[in-house]
């Protein structure tokens, strides 16, 4: 027995005792301390370490998680002001962050390789389990990789390549085939890592902190679309508040990102869950306020999201007892009324194209109830048919489709509007035929085809009045293309 009475001495001819293996806590504490000397020192330590050192001891998984968190923080992008503004002269700091990201990415890749090697040793009797340790680091590594994955001020081509390689290695280490599978789980009974990732992002996605770390919103907005129905529903409480928070910002870029996140939530969470606790109403009011914006990308994102949210709200209203009543004015009526009001005085071509492209969907959404808006809708249609919006004619094509849908759904109200609509359509046909502008021939053909189809529909709902009115026009017109459009109307049955 040695002096301490703890270990028997080796007798004559006996092999010397094996060297004691340091505990995992000791190794990981040394690794944390080596971060002060930079990621390079930590990489050297991990390269020399036995993979089993990472797993020995009851506290090693937690210590590994702390090490991964410290590594990720060491390569975080430079922080911003409370309002998200970027202080001047940050180029050098961004370059340093990209350089650190390359080194930290290499350390994370080595750590995953060590854990993978330790997992292979599980076949040996008494070997420690690698699962708990791996689960502690995966979310931290994922957040780091996505932070540096895309082109940002704090990334370079090399740091992005390291992040892509690390993300692929991470997905493979988790036993998954894709990032989506990594986040949601491989099968219905297995929980994915999305909850762990949102747990890390939660502290950065508050009203007072989300703009200080410029990468947080990008990690959240990049991650969310990978989690779809039915896996997103259980995480509704985690994803809805940050989506609303980002959409409520004063910067257009953030507003669009937030609305796109809200749209993904609307599409992938059951309507019953959205209507619970008035969540759907909160989302509606947040989107409705954006309709006063003058930015085309935001308006398009908002209107597309509203088109998918409105049916959920309408179903909820029906369940609350409106079945036996005259259908009240709905949120769809409110949205269309405001959109038409804005369209009447809009002169910016980008917004006219957005409004014209989305308007047919709202007419179809309301169906026969579009008669509530016919006066204003007629003024919008006539005004947009008069003005060309460029070579592709997106606004006029959308308005012609809107007119077609309106005639199909509200045909009993069309005969009294026949004189003004017929005059507008004939003027459009003539302008398209004679305009020497740069409009491509396929676009001209589509405009003429849709205008002719509207004339045919007007003739059907007016019991042949259009044919009668066009007889004199056909005989006096010498333009072959205009005659061809009129002839199609007269030959229709």
C-alpha positions in Angstrom: 0.0 0.0 0.0 1.3 3.5 -0.9 1.7 6.3 1.7 -1.9 7.4 1.2 -3.2 3.8 1.5 -5.2 4.4 -1.7 -3.4 2.1 -4.2 -1.4 -1.1 -3.8 2.1 -0.9 -5.1 3.2 -3.1 -7.9 5.2 -6.1 -6.6 8.3 -7.6 -8.1 7.5 -8.7 -11.7 4.2 -7.0 -11.8 3.4 -4.4 -14.5 3.3 -0.8 -13.4 -0.2 0.6 -12.7 -1.9 2.4 -15.6 -1.7 6.2 -15.6 -4.7 7.9 -14.2 -7.1 9.4 -16.8 -8.0 13.0 -16.0 -11.7 13.6 -15.5 -13.8 15.2 -18.2 -14.4 18.2 -16.0 -10.6 18.8 -15.8 -10.1 18.5 -19.5 -13.0 20.8 -20.3 -12.0 23.3 -17.7 -8.6 23.4 -19.3 -10.3 23.8 -22.7 -12.3 26.8 -21.5 -9.1 28.4 -20.1 -7.3 27.8 -23.4 -10.0 29.9 -25.2 -8.2 32.9 -23.7 -5.2 32.1 -26.0 -7.5 31.8 -29.0 -9.3 28.9 -30.8 -6.0 27.6 -32.1 -4.8 26.5 -28.6 -8.1 24.8 -28.0 -7.8 22.9 -31.3 -4.4 21.6 -30.3 -5.8 20.5 -26.9 -8.7 18.6 -28.6 -6.5 17.0 -31.2 -4.3 15.5 -28.4 -7.3 14.5 -26.3 -8.6 10.9 -26.0 -12.3 11.0 -27.2 -13.3 9.2 -24.0 -12.2 12.3 -22.0 -15.2 14.2 -23.3 -17.6 11.6 -21.9 -16.1 10.6 -18.6 -17.8 11.9 -15.4 -21.4 12.8 -14.6 -20.9 16.5 -15.4 -19.2 16.2 -18.8 -22.3 16.8 -21.0 -23.1 20.0 -19.2 -19.4 21.1 -19.4 -19.4 20.3 -23.1 -22.5 22.5 -23.6 -20.8 25.4 -21.7 -17.7 24.9 -23.9 -19.8 25.0 -27.1 -21.6 28.1 -25.9 -18.3 29.9 -25.2 -16.9 28.9 -28.6 -20.0 30.3 -30.3 -19.8 33.6 -28.4 -16.1 34.0 -29.2 -17.0 34.2 -32.9 -20.2 36.3 -32.6 -20.5 39.3 -35.0 -19.9 42.7 -33.5 -22.8 44.0 -31.5 -24.9 47.0 -32.6 -26.7 49.8 -30.8 -30.0 49.4 -29.1 -31.9 50.7 -32.2 -29.9 48.3 -34.5 -27.7 51.0 -36.0 -24.2 50.1 -37.0 -21.4 52.3 -35.6 -19.0 53.6 -38.3 -15.6 51.9 -38.9 -16.8 48.3 -38.3 -15.0 46.8 -41.3 -12.0 45.7 -39.3 -14.1 44.2 -36.6 -16.2 42.3 -39.2 -13.0 40.9 -40.8 -11.8 39.8 -37.4 -15.1 38.1 -36.7 -14.9 36.2 -40.0 -11.3 35.1 -39.2 -12.4 33.8 -35.7 -15.4 32.1 -37.3 -13.0 30.1 -39.5 -11.0 28.9 -36.5 -14.0 28.2 -34.3 -15.6 26.3 -37.2 -12.6 24.1 -37.4 -12.7 23.5 -33.6 -16.4 22.6 -33.8 -15.7 20.2 -36.6 -12.9 18.5 -34.6 -15.2 18.3 -31.6 -17.9 16.5 -33.6 -15.3 14.1 -35.0 -14.1 13.3 -31.5 -17.7 12.7 -30.3 -18.2 10.5 -33.4 -15.1 8.5 -32.5 -16.3 8.2 -28.9 -19.6 6.9 -30.3 -17.8 4.1 -32.1 -16.2 3.1 -28.8 -19.6 2.5 -27.3 -19.4 -1.0 -28.5 -16.8 -1.7 -25.8 -18.3 -2.8 -22.4 -18.6 0.0 -19.9 -18.0 2.7 -22.5 -19.9 6.0 -21.6 -22.9 7.0 -23.8 -22.3 9.8 -26.3 -25.9 10.8 -26.8 -26.3 13.2 -23.9 -23.0 14.9 -24.7 -23.9 15.3 -28.4 -27.3 16.7 -27.6 -25.7 19.4 -25.5 -23.6 20.8 -28.3 -25.7 20.3 -31.4 -27.9 23.4 -30.9 -24.9 25.7 -30.2 -23.0 24.4 -33.3 -26.2 24.9 -35.4 -26.6 28.5 -34.3 -23.0 29.2 -35.0 -23.1 27.6 -38.5 -26.2 29.4 -39.6 -24.9 32.7 -38.3 -22.0 32.5 -40.7 -23.7 30.6 -43.5 -24.9 33.4 -45.8 -23.4 36.6 -47.2 -23.3 39.1 -44.3 -21.1 42.0 -43.3 -19.3 39.7 -40.8 -18.7 36.8 -43.2 -16.2 36.1 -46.0 -16.2 33.5 -48.8 -13.9 31.3 -46.7 -15.9 31.6 -43.4 -19.1 30.8 -45.3 -17.5 27.7 -46.8 -16.4 26.6 -43.3 -20.0 27.1 -42.0 -21.5 25.1 -44.9 -19.1 22.2 -44.2 -19.8 22.3 -40.5 -23.6 22.3 -41.0 -23.3 19.2 -43.3 -21.1 17.5 -40.7 -23.5 18.5 -37.9 -26.5 17.0 -39.7 -24.6 13.8 -40.4 -23.4 13.5 -36.8 -27.0 13.8 -35.6 -27.9 10.9 -37.9 -30.2 13.0 -40.1 -30.5 13.4 -43.9 -31.3 17.1 -44.0 -31.5 20.3 -42.0 -35.3 20.0 -41.9 -35.0 16.5 -40.4 -32.4 17.7 -37.9 -34.8 20.3 -36.7 -38.1 18.4 -36.7 -36.9 14.9 -35.9 -36.5 11.8 -38.0 -40.0 10.4 -37.3 -43.2 11.3 -35.6 -42.2 10.1 -32.2 -38.7 11.6 -32.1 -38.3 15.2 -31.0 -36.1 17.3 -33.2 -33.6 20.0 -32.2 -35.8 23.0 -33.1 -36.9 23.4 -29.5 -33.3 23.5 -28.3 -32.3 26.0 -31.0 -35.3 28.3 -30.1 -34.3 28.0 -26.5 -30.9 29.5 -27.4 -32.4 32.2 -29.6 -35.1 33.1 -27.1 -32.9 35.2 -24.9 -31.8 37.2 -27.9 -35.3 37.6 -29.4 -36.7 40.1 -26.9 -37.8 43.6 -27.5 -34.7 45.0 -25.9 -32.1 42.6 -27.3 -33.0 41.4 -30.8 -31.4 44.3 -32.7 -28.2 44.2 -30.7 -27.0 40.9 -32.2 -27.4 41.4 -35.9 -27.3 37.6 -36.6 -30.2 36.6 -34.4 -33.0 37.6 -36.8 -31.2 35.9 -39.7 -30.8 32.6 -37.8 -34.4 32.7 -36.8 -35.8 33.6 -40.2 -33.5 31.0 -41.9 -34.5 28.3 -39.5 -38.2 28.7 -39.3 -39.1 27.7 -42.9 -37.4 24.3 -42.4 -40.1 23.4 -39.8 -43.4 22.7 -41.4 -46.8 21.2 -40.6 -47.4 19.3 -38.3 -44.1 19.8 -36.4 -44.4 23.6 -36.1 -47.7 23.6 -34.2 -46.3 22.6 -30.8 -43.8 25.5 -31.1 -46.3 28.2 -31.8 -45.7 30.1 -28.5 -42.0 30.2 -29.3 -42.2 31.4 -33.0 -45.2 33.8 -33.1 -43.9 36.5 -30.7 -40.5 37.0 -32.5 -42.3 37.0 -35.8 -44.6 39.8 -34.7 -41.7 41.6 -33.1 -39.6 41.6 -36.3 -42.5 42.6 -38.4 -43.3 45.6 -36.2 -39.9 47.2 -36.8 -39.5 50.6 -38.6 -37.0 49.2 -41.2 -38.6 47.8 -44.3 -36.2 44.8 -44.5 -37.2 43.7 -41.0 -40.9 44.2 -41.7 -40.7 42.0 -44.8 -38.7 39.3 -42.9 -41.3 39.3 -40.1 -44.3 39.2 -42.4 -42.7 36.2 -44.3 -42.3 34.4 -40.9 -45.9 35.2 -40.0 -47.0 33.8 -43.4 -45.1 30.6 -42.8 -46.7 30.3 -39.3 -50.2 30.8 -40.9 -49.6 28.1 -43.5 -48.1 25.5 -41.1 -50.1 25.8 -37.8 -53.6 24.5 -37.5 -56.3 27.2 -37.7 -57.8 26.2 -34.4 -54.5 26.9 -32.7 -54.1 30.2 -34.4 -57.6 31.3 -33.4 -57.1 30.3 -29.7 -56.5 33.3 -27.4 -57.2 35.6 -30.4 -53.8 35.0 -32.0 -55.2 35.2 -35.5 -56.8 38.6 -34.7 -53.5 39.9 -33.4 -51.8 38.7 -36.6 -54.5 40.3 -38.7 -54.2 43.7 -37.1 -50.4 43.6 -37.4 -50.7 42.9 -41.1 -53.5 45.4 -41.7 -51.4 48.2 -40.3 -48.8 47.5 -42.9 -51.3 48.2 -45.7 -50.6 51.9 -45.2 -47.0 51.3 -46.3 -45.7 52.7 -49.7 -43.2 49.9 -50.2 -44.1 47.4 -52.9 -42.2 44.3 -51.5 -43.9 44.8 -48.1 -47.3 45.3 -49.6 -46.9 42.1 -51.6 -45.8 40.1 -48.6 -48.6 41.4 -46.5 -51.4 40.8 -49.1 -50.2 37.2 -49.8 -50.2 36.5 -46.1 -53.7 38.0 -45.6 -55.1 35.8 -48.4 -54.2 32.7 -46.4 -55.2 34.2 -43.0 -58.6 35.5 -44.0 -60.2 32.0 -44.5 -59.1 31.0 -41.0 -60.7 34.1 -39.5 -63.9 33.6 -41.5 -64.2 30.0 -40.3 -63.8 31.1 -36.7 -66.5 33.7 -37.2 -68.9 31.1 -38.6 -68.3 28.8 -35.6 -69.1 31.7 -33.2 -72.7 31.9 -34.4 -73.0 33.8 -37.7 -74.4 30.9 -39.7 -78.1 31.9 -39.6 -77.5 35.6 -40.2 -76.9 37.8 -43.3 -73.2 37.5 -43.9 -71.7 40.6 -42.1 -68.8 42.6 -43.5 -65.8 40.5 -42.9 -62.1 41.3 -42.6 -61.8 40.5 -46.3 -64.2 43.4 -47.0 -62.1 45.7 -44.9 -58.9 44.7 -46.7 -60.4 45.1 -50.2 -61.9 48.4 -49.3 -58.6 49.8 -48.1 -56.7 48.3 -51.1 -59.1 49.9 -53.6 -58.9 53.2 -51.8 -55.1 53.1 -52.1 -55.2 51.9 -55.7 -57.4 54.8 -56.9 -54.7 57.4 -56.2 -51.6 55.3 -56.7 -49.2 56.5 -59.3 -46.1 54.5 -58.5 -45.8 51.7 -61.1 -44.2 49.2 -58.7 -47.2 49.4 -56.4 -49.7 49.4 -59.3 -48.2 46.1 -60.4 -48.4 44.6 -56.9 -52.0 45.7 -56.5 -53.0 44.6 -60.0 -51.5 41.2 -59.6 -53.1 40.4 -56.2 -56.6 41.9 -56.8 -58.1 38.9 -58.7 -57.5 36.7 -55.7 -59.5 39.0 -53.4 -62.3 39.1 -55.9 -62.4 35.3 -56.0 -62.2 35.3 -52.2 -65.4 37.4 -51.9 -67.3 35.8 -54.7 -70.8 37.3 -55.2 -70.1 39.6 -52.2 -67.8 41.6 -54.4 -71.0 43.6 -55.3 -70.4 45.5 -52.1 -67.4 47.1 -53.7 -68.4 47.5 -57.4 -68.5 51.3 -57.6 -64.9 51.7 -56.4 -63.8 48.6 -58.2 -65.2 49.9 -61.4 -63.3 53.2 -61.0 -60.0 51.3 -60.3 -60.5 49.0 -63.4 -61.2 51.9 -65.7 -58.2 54.0 -64.4 -55.7 51.1 -64.6 -56.8 50.1 -68.1 -56.0 53.6 -69.4 -52.3 53.7 -68.3 -49.6 51.4 -69.5 -47.1 50.3 -66.8 -44.2 49.2 -69.0 -43.2 46.5 -71.4 -44.5 43.6 -69.4 -47.9 45.3 -68.7 -48.2 43.5 -65.3 -50.7 45.9 -63.9 -53.1 46.0 -66.9 -52.9 42.2 -67.2 -53.9 41.8 -63.6 -56.7 44.3 -64.0 -58.1 42.5 -67.0 -58.1 39.3 -65.0 -59.8 41.2 -62.2 -62.5 42.4 -64.6 -63.0 38.9 -65.8 -63.4 37.5 -62.3 -65.8 40.3 -61.4 -68.0 39.7 -64.4 -68.1 35.9 -63.6 -69.1 36.5 -60.0 -71.3 39.6 -60.2 -72.8 39.1 -63.7 -76.3 40.4 -62.7 -74.8 43.8 -62.0 -72.8 44.1 -65.3 -75.5 45.1 -67.9 -75.9 48.5 -66.3 -72.1 49.0 -66.5 -71.9 47.9 -70.1 -71.4 51.3 -71.8 -68.4 52.4 -69.8 -66.7 48.9 -69.7 -67.2 48.4 -73.5 -65.7 51.8 -74.2 -62.7 51.1 -72.0 -62.0 47.7 -73.5 -62.2 48.9 -77.1 -59.9 51.8 -76.3 -57.5 49.3 -74.7 -57.6 47.1 -77.8 -56.9 50.0 -80.0 -54.1 51.4 -77.9 -52.4 48.0 -77.6 -52.6 47.5 -81.4 -51.3 51.0 -82.3 -48.8 51.6 -79.5 -45.3 51.7 -81.0 -43.7 51.1 -77.5 -41.3 48.3 -76.5 -44.0 45.9 -75.4 -43.1 42.3 -76.5 -45.4 40.6 -79.0 -46.5 37.8 -76.6 -47.5 40.4 -74.0 -49.6 42.3 -76.7 -51.3 39.0 -77.7 -52.1 38.2 -74.0 -53.6 41.7 -73.5 -55.8 41.4 -76.6 -56.8 37.9 -75.7 -57.9 38.9 -72.2 -59.7 42.0 -73.4 -61.6 39.9 -76.0 -62.5 37.4 -73.3 -63.9 40.2 -71.1 -66.0 41.4 -74.1 -67.4 37.8 -74.6 -68.3 37.6 -70.9 -70.0 41.0 -71.1 -72.0 39.8 -74.1 -73.1 36.7 -72.4 -74.3 38.5 -69.2 -76.0 41.2 -71.3 -77.8 38.7 -73.6 -76.1 39.7 -76.8 -76.0 43.5 -76.5 -72.3 43.6 -77.1 -72.7 41.9 -80.5 -75.3 44.5 -81.5 -73.1 47.4 -80.4 -70.0 46.1 -82.2 -71.6 45.6 -85.6 -71.0 49.2 -86.6 -67.5 49.1 -85.2 -66.5 46.0 -87.2 -67.8 47.5 -90.5 -66.0 50.8 -90.1 -62.7 49.4 -88.7 -59.8 48.8 -91.1 -57.3 47.4 -88.7 -57.1 43.6 -89.1 -56.1 42.9 -85.6 -58.9 44.9 -84.1 -61.3 43.3 -86.5 -60.1 39.9 -85.4 -60.9 40.6 -81.8 -64.4 41.9 -82.7 -65.0 38.9 -84.9 -64.2 36.5 -82.0 -66.8 38.3 -79.9 -69.5 38.1 -82.7 -68.8 34.4 -83.3 -68.9 33.4 -79.6 -72.0 31.5 -78.4 
